[in-house]
Amino acid sequence: MNTFAKESLGIFPTPIHRLPNLSRELGTNVWIKRDDLCGVALGGNKVRKLEYLLADAKAKGYDLVMTTGQAQSNHAMLTAACARRMGLDCILVLKERGITERKGNQILNYLMGVEVRFVDTDSYDEVYKEMDRIAEELGRKVYKIPCGGSNALGSLGYVDCMKEVSEFGQKFEHIVCACGSGGTAAGTILGAKMYMPETHVMCSMVDSDPFDVIVPELMKEAVELMGVDMEIPVPDLVDMCGPGYSIPSEAGNEAIAMMMKLEGILLDTCYTGKAFAGLIQRARAGEYKPEDNVLFVHSGGAGGLFAQDWENMSL
Ligand SMILES: Cc1ncc(COP(=O)(O)O)c(C=O)c1O
């Protein structure tokens, strides 16, 4: 299997623990993988991807990285935080969509002093063109990290995560994670197949992109990159997007409140609340046996929770 340079940015392995109250409530054994506690800013799944992506940038001699996302992007905020740690310059070229004021992740971007440029577009192609334009203006070479850090190299971070899970010493029948740009799902499904072939992975889609195409494509590229001989699994994807990407959903908010009330753990409105709502939905549909062990991958995102206007939101 091919290996790739990795920068040590997070604190790994992250903890795994059982959630006793939620287990009682949902009638199965619910566990959580705490990638929200991985040690950079508010933690989250992007750090595992950035360990590969920023190591690649450094190895190729880049000293300026740019990435993108919507205004409250956890990925963008974490890219800036990780780049800073490595002494790399970082410019965030964000879509002018979502909550652009100094709230949530924009507070953290402000505190880091990272340059944020907004582009009024719905097209990432436009954003990547703007990155090239900025780089040309600065006369510098830029390492462009795609939205969500979701390319084959980034998704290897979640292959590693599944290796960690397999070494924990507890068998899991099911794993549930969020799917927002596809890299986490691709890496999780591949890693589970490699290290825990009997474990089923379900991914809660929080955006309406065609993940049935995107995730297998990413898996195929990641398999080629790793140089392993493996059939590409068909992903189990459940639509938990609700009213739209980054728009809070009723099911997501119920999941956030349930996790907070019963276990004192923060989820967020854009990703992990909706992802956990997928797990609740399956539990209520009787798809998990009482003796099953179901692992929820907490992929972070708390910054976005505090950007929301909770005065005008009901549970
Ligand atoms: C907190 C959080 N969870 C999950 C995801 C989804 O991961 P991916 O983009 O790899 O599908 C993201 C992506 O931005 C995220 O910020």
The ligand as an SDF file (V2000), in Angstrom:
LIG
                    3D

 16 16  0  0  0  0  0  0  0  0999 V2000
  -18.2930   19.5610   10.9800 C   0  0  0  0  0  0  0  0  0  0  0  0
  -18.3070   18.8550    9.6780 C   0  0  0  0  0  0  0  0  0  0  0  0
  -18.7770   17.6080    9.6340 N   0  0  0  0  0  0  0  0  0  0  0  0
  -18.8510   16.9360    8.4730 C   0  0  0  0  0  0  0  0  0  0  0  0
  -18.4660   17.5040    7.2880 C   0  0  0  0  0  0  0  0  0  0  0  0
  -18.6070   16.7080    6.0270 C   0  0  0  0  0  0  0  0  0  0  0  0
  -17.4060   16.1870    5.6150 O   0  0  0  0  0  0  0  0  0  0  0  0
  -17.0830   16.0820    4.0570 P   0  0  0  0  0  0  0  0  0  0  0  0
  -17.0070   17.4610    3.5420 O   0  0  0  0  0  0  0  0  0  0  0  0
  -15.8000   15.3670    4.0210 O   0  0  0  0  0  0  0  0  0  0  0  0
  -18.1930   15.3230    3.4340 O   0  0  0  0  0  0  0  0  0  0  0  0
  -17.9420   18.8000    7.2890 C   0  0  0  0  0  0  0  0  0  0  0  0
  -17.5390   19.4210    6.0230 C   0  0  0  0  0  0  0  0  0  0  0  0
  -17.3630   20.5300    5.8020 O   0  0  0  0  0  0  0  0  0  0  0  0
  -17.8560   19.4960    8.5110 C   0  0  0  0  0  0  0  0  0  0  0  0
  -17.3780   20.7420    8.5660 O   0  0  0  0  0  0  0  0  0  0  0  0
  1  2  1  0
  2  3  1  0
  2 15  2  0
  3  4  2  0
  4  5  1  0
  5  6  1  0
  5 12  2  0
  6  7  1  0
  7  8  1  0
  8  9  2  0
  8 10  1  0
  8 11  1  0
 12 13  1  0
 12 15  1  0
 13 14  2  0
 15 16  1  0
M  END
$$$$
